[in-house]
Amino acid sequence: MRYKLILLASMMMLMMAGFATPSMGQITVSVKDKPLTEVMPLVEKQGGFRFFYSNTLPDLDSKVTLSVENAGIPQTLDKMFAGLRIAYEIRNEKLVVLTAREGQPPAREGNGDNTVSGTVLDKSGQPVIGLTIRENGTTNGTVTDENGRWSLKVSKTDSELIFESLGYKTLRIKAAGRQTVNVTVEEDTTLLDEIVVVGYGVQKKVNISGSVSSVKMDDILQDRPVSNVAAALQGAIPGLYVTTGSSGNLPGQTGKRLQIRGTSSFSGSSNSVSGISPLVLIDNVPGDIDALNPDDIESVTVLKDASSSAIYGARAAAGVILITTKSPKKAERISISYNGSIGLTNAVNTPDMVDIATYIGVYRDAFNTNTYGAAQDQNFDKWLEYLNLYKTNKSALSSQGTLYDNGIFVPDSDELRYYLTEEDLYKRMMETGIVENNNVSVSGATDRIRFRMSGNNFRENGPLAGRKDTYSRTSVNGMIQADITSWFTQELNFYFTQQHRKMLIDETGSLYGVRNLNFMPDGPDPVKKDGKEYFIRTPRNVIDYANAAKTTIDQPRIFSKSTIRPFKGMEVVFEYTYQKNLTNYNYDSGKVMFTDIQLNYTTAPTHDYSIARHYNDYRSAINAYATYRFDIARKHHFSVMGGFNQEYYNYEWYNTNAEDQAFLNIPSMSNAQGQVKTADSYLNYALRSAFGRINYNYDERYLIEFSGRYDGSSKFPKDTRFGFFPSFSVAWNATNEAFMSGTRRWLTELKPRFSYGSIGNQTSVGYYDYYSTMGLSTKSYVWLKGADESYVTSIGMPGIVSGSFTWETITTTNAGLDFGLFGGSLAGSFDWFRRDTKDILSQSVALPAVLGDSAPMQNVGKMRTTGWEFQLSYKGSIGREILYNVGFNISDYKSKVMSLNFNEEKSLGYLYEGMMAGEIWGYRWDGFYTVDDFKDTATWQLKDGVTGITGSSPRPGDFKYKNLRDNEYSDEDTGMINSGKGTANNPGDMTVIGNSTPRFQYGFNFNISYKGFDLGIMIQGIGKRDYAAINPYTYTLSASDSGWFPVFAGTTDYWKPLSTDSGSPDYYKAADSGAKLPRIYGSTIKGLSNASSNRLVNDHMLQSAAYLRVKNLSLSYSFPKSLIGKAGLGGLKVYVSCENPFTVSSLPKGIDPETLGWSYPLYRTVSFGMNIKL
């Protein structure tokens, strides 16, 4: 009810805007013979504006007499500057620019050949080199020399001359018959005057002293019809890491993981370091980045260090992503825009399997047999013969037995099954998907009212066959802002999005499994068992006969913002937000009967079931803050801000699971014949905070900022609920110094920065961790079941909790440098940072095992992350018609565990002090064992001096490892390879061989335009990452159950014997000494030879997961206004875009370098679209 009342009140205030009359400031001043510099502040104060001028302005030391009463600004200024060499220009209601008044020189007759010459200087009097001067309306032009001089023959004596150069404002001057035209050009400070959104306000980019990166969304999107904001940001901002999980490639690309500078913690864990997600604010309100339409976004700002993000307190421990949506500017006519596209999607990088003939060869090598023992003992020679006939003469094959449509052949001779299909298993499960994206927006503004409304409909069918992987999003977004009076502005935002997702549920575990043989055909098994039809378990059959889960998410949100300006420099803001997330999940498993290569007939699932799950969460937030800006003696600029924040979250969850439906085609909870289980959960928590910030700026040269937040969270016990987290930052705009004036022609910006601050983290803390709880669960224990197979409810023992734990504290030190050259055409920044996380919630002490429980979590852990970021951009032109821009960014970080209160032995299975996050421990490869390493082939005893492997009996062709620490820890280590005690203190022969942390993450973008054509490319990648690949994509077959596993391309380069006769001496000699993989001979269907030692983690099999991915290629054409204007259009653009065109990676095919595995596939999208503006 509260948000409805606020909505009604806000709408009434907006309606009043049409009738309210703003009070105009009037000036009353009476002075006589006062210095001009004393009169100007009096006029400024009453007029509500500021003068902007240079100290070299003439007549500043003059005395003036001024007497006005209730006069307007122009009348006052006319009288004040009468008789002085000062001209004024009223830029807006807040700024009046003063310049020297220059008299017009008398016109002179031309010199006969109409040649005009002159000199171009900058404000400091230095010559400007390479500036272009051209005669308007012609191709006639020239450039200035090293002294700033130029000369140009013009066609007419009154021609208009255009002076232009990168980094300077363009001038247009009439020659007016003059032979000499000398000009002074001003620097184009657009880059320095850029406004950046920061915590609870905005700042000029040049005045920011913290580590902040900001991008315009239109610059990132270009013509990319992407559905997801996180996907669009990948590679665009240094230090912002966007990673793809197992579900991140699903249609809609929701579920991307965001991290800023690799912010991590091991809170609550004893064996892993996990990332912390940053706070995402949409127009200063926490929101779901997946639900947001990228086309609605104006800009994205990332606050990376503690001094920038500390103002947001507890939620901002991992940094802040500020998303600002689009809004119209003042006095903007009503405009309508449509941006739509349609595209086709296809899976890329699917695994490759070898053909049947190669598979049979590998099988023979492994098991030394001529029959297929994994199935029905089919004869391999016959299989190859039938395969050849299937390809060349099917009629001859049919005469020897029964050939089924799906490629299964049953000969009359043995009545066994021979599989002859060789169509790619993964191509059969994929098809071309379709993606549609439609955006419509309407915006407009008067001097007092501004509005924008937009709608988006996005639909995507993924690349899986059968249309069971779909996503759609429909959203409506609107804002209206009105100046009720000159001192009161009211804004109202409303937003609603609805997402629908269908996702296939694989009850068999076969969809992305590695036990899928390429020659297994799709469709039903040709022979019915017990009169029932079974389907062969292939990925395509799983897709065709399995059901999909359906999820619907409704997200309404309302946001109200009231801004009051009671007096000059003071601004008070009240914000209120109310939003809901309503999620409904439904799934009916059904029941499907499958068979496999072993002709095992199974039903999946064993008990069919239906799930109905509902998540409801709502949140409300209040922000009240005030900012006062004032100046002292013109050069001392202050901004003081203070505020209050309160947020409340409520979460409800309901789940019902009903088994054994009476009618599978009409699933219903009330139709369940088996167990019906229900569960629910209710959670809530609140935050309450006070915050403040002080900014000091001396003449835009020296910048200082102090901020702090006093945070309270209901997740902590009452006595430790609140914490104060301060920060500060300083910066120096060196280019604004007088002694740097000689460099301003080429050095636009040089700003070193430093910041230090702390912030609290509550991310990994549960809602009620300070209570000792007894959990209830429903379980099925056979020995406790009754005759009706009822489930038993059990109650767990309460754990030991601490009543004094509190915030983790993250302290960040940051040093950076911003620079700009040539008027900002070349710009960049470099940052170095160190983040220390202390008081991490971790296991405190080891308690006796007889206690039956572990020690409670305490604030005892410490961790350190260090890293750096670099970005560079350049905007240039070739001639006057070819414009281009290039951007590059790269960043890196490393994290180390500094302190723990457990694992003193430094067991490698757990975190330990001194551990680098992502460490990969393994063995150093030392080639293969050869027959010469053994005393004989009867006992297989190793010769003296040849190291063995503990727990293994090596043979020729097995991996051999280096003996790094012989007899270092005990006599048992002598001559043996082992893992010691499995600790960092005693790792045996293991050592750190790599690290799985993504290093040197980079992004590159390039755009070039010519006469309406635009070509863009965006690249993203990782420079270094190690991957310990122990799986069938990198090794031949599988360690266990190897007889039922496929053989993937690239895994046939294994150690092969010189002879296939096991009785020959050459059977243990290598046919190829350059093989990469270990032997497979001597295997059994249930186990591969010496897999326990050959598949130990080792540096020989360590893979590089570095990659370069071209994220997007786009080409567009904007029609000239002279052509489309006749049709009443304000703009028309057509474009083609390709997402994920290709990737460069050394990983085996099928393993995506982002997800490091094979699951839902990455897909390529080619889209065609248009953008129309009215």
Order of alpha helices (4+ residues) and beta strands (2+ residues): alpha-beta-alpha-beta-beta-alpha-beta-beta-beta-beta-beta-beta-beta-beta-beta-beta-beta-beta-alpha-alpha-beta-beta-beta-beta-beta-beta-beta-alpha-beta-beta-alpha-beta-beta-alpha-alpha-beta-beta-beta-alpha-beta-beta-beta-beta-beta-alpha-beta-beta-beta-beta-beta-beta-beta-beta-beta-beta-beta-beta-beta-beta-beta-beta-beta-beta-beta-beta-beta-beta-beta-beta-beta-alpha-beta-beta-alpha-beta-beta
